[in-house]
Amino acid sequence: MTTKQLDFILASQSPRRVALLAQLSIAPQAIVPAIIDEVPRRDELPKDFVIRMAKAKAQAVATQQPQKNILSADTVVAMGRRILLKPESAEAATAMIKKLQGRRSRIYTAMTLLTRDGVLHNRLSVTKIKLKELNSQEIKNYITRDEWRGRAGGLALDQSAAAWLAWLNGSPTACLGLDLKMTYQLLKGAGLLS
């Protein structure tokens, strides 16, 4: 399958987002990670946070790359109103996995396309999941393999944590960083895909 380079910059440092775009046989013209403050505001809801982050990433890259089409995204895991970001340590990842196991939670992924003429197009994907109950050895093995690094909520649902899914309602690709259906619609709607 041939990958076609399209006229947009991906504002992300996630190799998973690049791999997901490759599933659509497309690649960005360039990859420019956005450097922004990714701290939730007090009482900010998960959906509002990811939308704000996706917009901020696109706008931050636009200051470095004016007159370019920029695609950005943000993903968080949420338990009710509580936002679970990327854990910074094995201990934090362990605590998150212990909280998520056996319970339903939501994965929010926001995607923003900032076109060269300054128009923002946004999409929000919400995927509901439930993880099975885990034993301490399963959690320990997962943490030891470092799959949790760089993952919202510490969940690597494209690796061994996929076996923990008892139930999923929504977009499996959004759990990895991009809802491919919505991303395709964004790019097509902006005339970047024929």
C-alpha positions in Angstrom: 0.0 0.0 0.0 1.4 3.4 -1.0 1.4 6.2 1.5 0.5 9.6 0.1 2.0 12.7 1.7 -0.7 15.4 2.3 -0.4 19.1 2.7 -0.6 19.3 6.5 1.7 19.4 9.6 1.0 16.9 12.4 1.3 18.8 15.7 2.2 15.7 17.8 5.2 13.7 19.0 3.1 10.5 19.2 4.4 7.7 16.9 1.0 6.1 17.3 -0.7 9.0 15.5 1.7 8.7 12.6 1.0 5.0 12.5 -2.7 5.6 12.6 -2.5 8.0 9.7 -0.5 5.4 7.8 -3.6 3.1 8.1 -5.4 5.6 5.9 -2.4 5.5 3.5 -1.5 9.1 4.3 1.4 10.9 5.9 1.9 14.5 7.1 4.2 16.8 5.2 6.0 17.4 8.5 5.8 16.5 12.2 6.2 19.4 14.6 5.5 18.6 18.3 3.6 21.4 20.1 5.1 22.7 23.4 2.2 23.8 25.6 1.1 23.7 29.2 -0.9 20.5 29.5 -2.4 21.0 32.9 -6.2 20.8 33.4 -7.8 23.9 34.9 -9.6 23.7 38.2 -13.0 22.0 37.7 -12.4 21.5 33.9 -14.3 18.7 32.4 -12.4 16.0 30.5 -14.1 16.9 27.2 -13.4 20.6 27.6 -9.8 19.9 28.5 -9.1 17.7 25.4 -10.7 20.2 23.1 -8.8 23.0 24.6 -5.5 21.0 24.3 -6.0 20.0 20.7 -6.8 23.7 19.7 -3.8 25.0 21.7 -1.4 22.5 20.1 -2.5 23.6 16.6 -2.3 27.2 17.5 1.2 26.8 19.1 2.5 25.1 16.0 0.9 27.8 13.7 3.0 30.5 15.4 6.1 28.6 14.1 4.6 27.4 10.8 2.3 30.2 9.5 0.1 29.6 6.5 0.1 25.9 6.9 -2.6 23.3 7.5 -2.1 21.8 11.0 -3.6 18.7 12.5 -3.5 18.2 16.2 -5.1 15.9 18.8 -5.2 15.2 22.5 -6.4 12.1 24.4 -7.3 11.6 28.0 -8.8 8.8 30.1 -11.5 9.9 32.5 -13.3 8.4 35.4 -16.3 10.6 35.8 -15.0 14.1 36.0 -11.5 13.0 36.9 -8.9 13.3 34.2 -6.1 10.8 34.0 -3.2 12.1 32.1 0.1 10.3 31.2 1.6 8.9 34.3 5.1 10.1 35.1 6.3 7.1 37.1 5.7 3.4 37.5 4.0 4.1 40.8 1.6 6.6 39.2 0.8 4.1 36.4 0.2 1.4 38.9 -2.3 3.5 40.8 -4.1 4.5 37.6 -4.4 0.9 36.4 -5.7 -0.2 39.8 -8.4 2.6 39.7 -9.4 1.7 36.1 -9.7 -2.1 36.5 -13.2 -3.5 36.8 -14.8 -0.2 36.2 -16.2 1.7 33.2 -14.4 4.8 32.1 -14.2 7.0 29.0 -11.5 7.9 26.6 -11.8 11.4 25.1 -9.9 12.2 21.9 -10.2 15.7 20.4 -8.9 16.5 16.9 -8.4 19.9 15.5 -7.5 20.9 12.0 -6.3 24.5 11.7 -6.4 25.4 8.0 -3.9 27.8 6.4 -6.6 30.5 6.3 -7.0 30.4 10.1 -10.2 28.4 10.4 -10.4 25.8 13.2 -12.3 22.6 12.6 -12.9 20.4 15.7 -14.1 16.9 16.4 -14.6 15.1 19.7 -14.6 11.3 20.0 -15.8 9.6 23.2 -15.2 5.9 23.7 -16.5 4.1 26.7 -14.5 1.1 28.0 -14.5 -1.3 30.8 -11.5 -3.2 32.0 -11.7 -6.6 33.6 -10.6 -7.2 37.2 -6.8 -7.7 37.3 -4.6 -9.5 39.7 -1.5 -7.9 41.2 0.8 -10.1 39.0 -0.9 -8.9 35.8 -0.5 -5.3 36.8 3.1 -5.8 37.9 4.0 -7.5 34.6 2.4 -4.7 32.6 4.3 -2.0 34.6 7.6 -3.9 34.2 7.2 -3.9 30.4 7.0 -0.1 30.4 4.0 -0.1 28.0 2.3 2.5 30.1 4.9 5.2 29.3 3.5 8.1 27.3 -0.1 6.8 27.4 -3.1 8.6 28.7 -4.2 6.8 31.9 -1.2 4.5 31.5 -3.3 2.4 29.1 -1.5 0.8 26.0 -4.6 -0.6 24.4 -2.7 -1.5 21.3 -0.4 -3.7 23.3 -1.0 -6.2 26.2 -3.6 -4.0 27.9 -5.9 -4.8 25.0 -6.5 -8.2 26.6 -8.0 -6.4 29.6 -10.9 -4.9 27.6 -14.1 -6.5 28.8 -16.2 -4.0 26.8 -15.7 -1.1 24.3 -18.3 1.2 22.8 -16.9 3.8 20.4 -13.7 4.1 18.3 -10.8 1.7 19.0 -8.4 4.0 17.1 -9.5 7.0 19.2 -8.2 5.1 22.3 -4.7 5.2 20.6 -4.8 8.9 19.8 -6.9 9.6 16.6 -10.4 8.7 15.7 -9.6 7.7 12.1 -13.2 8.2 10.8 -13.3 11.7 12.2 -9.8 12.5 11.1 -10.6 11.4 7.5 -13.7 13.6 7.6 -11.7 16.6 8.8 -9.0 16.2 6.1 -11.6 15.6 3.3 -13.8 18.5 4.4 -10.8 20.8 4.1 -10.0 19.5 0.6 -6.8 17.8 1.7 -8.1 14.4 0.6 -9.7 13.8 -2.7 
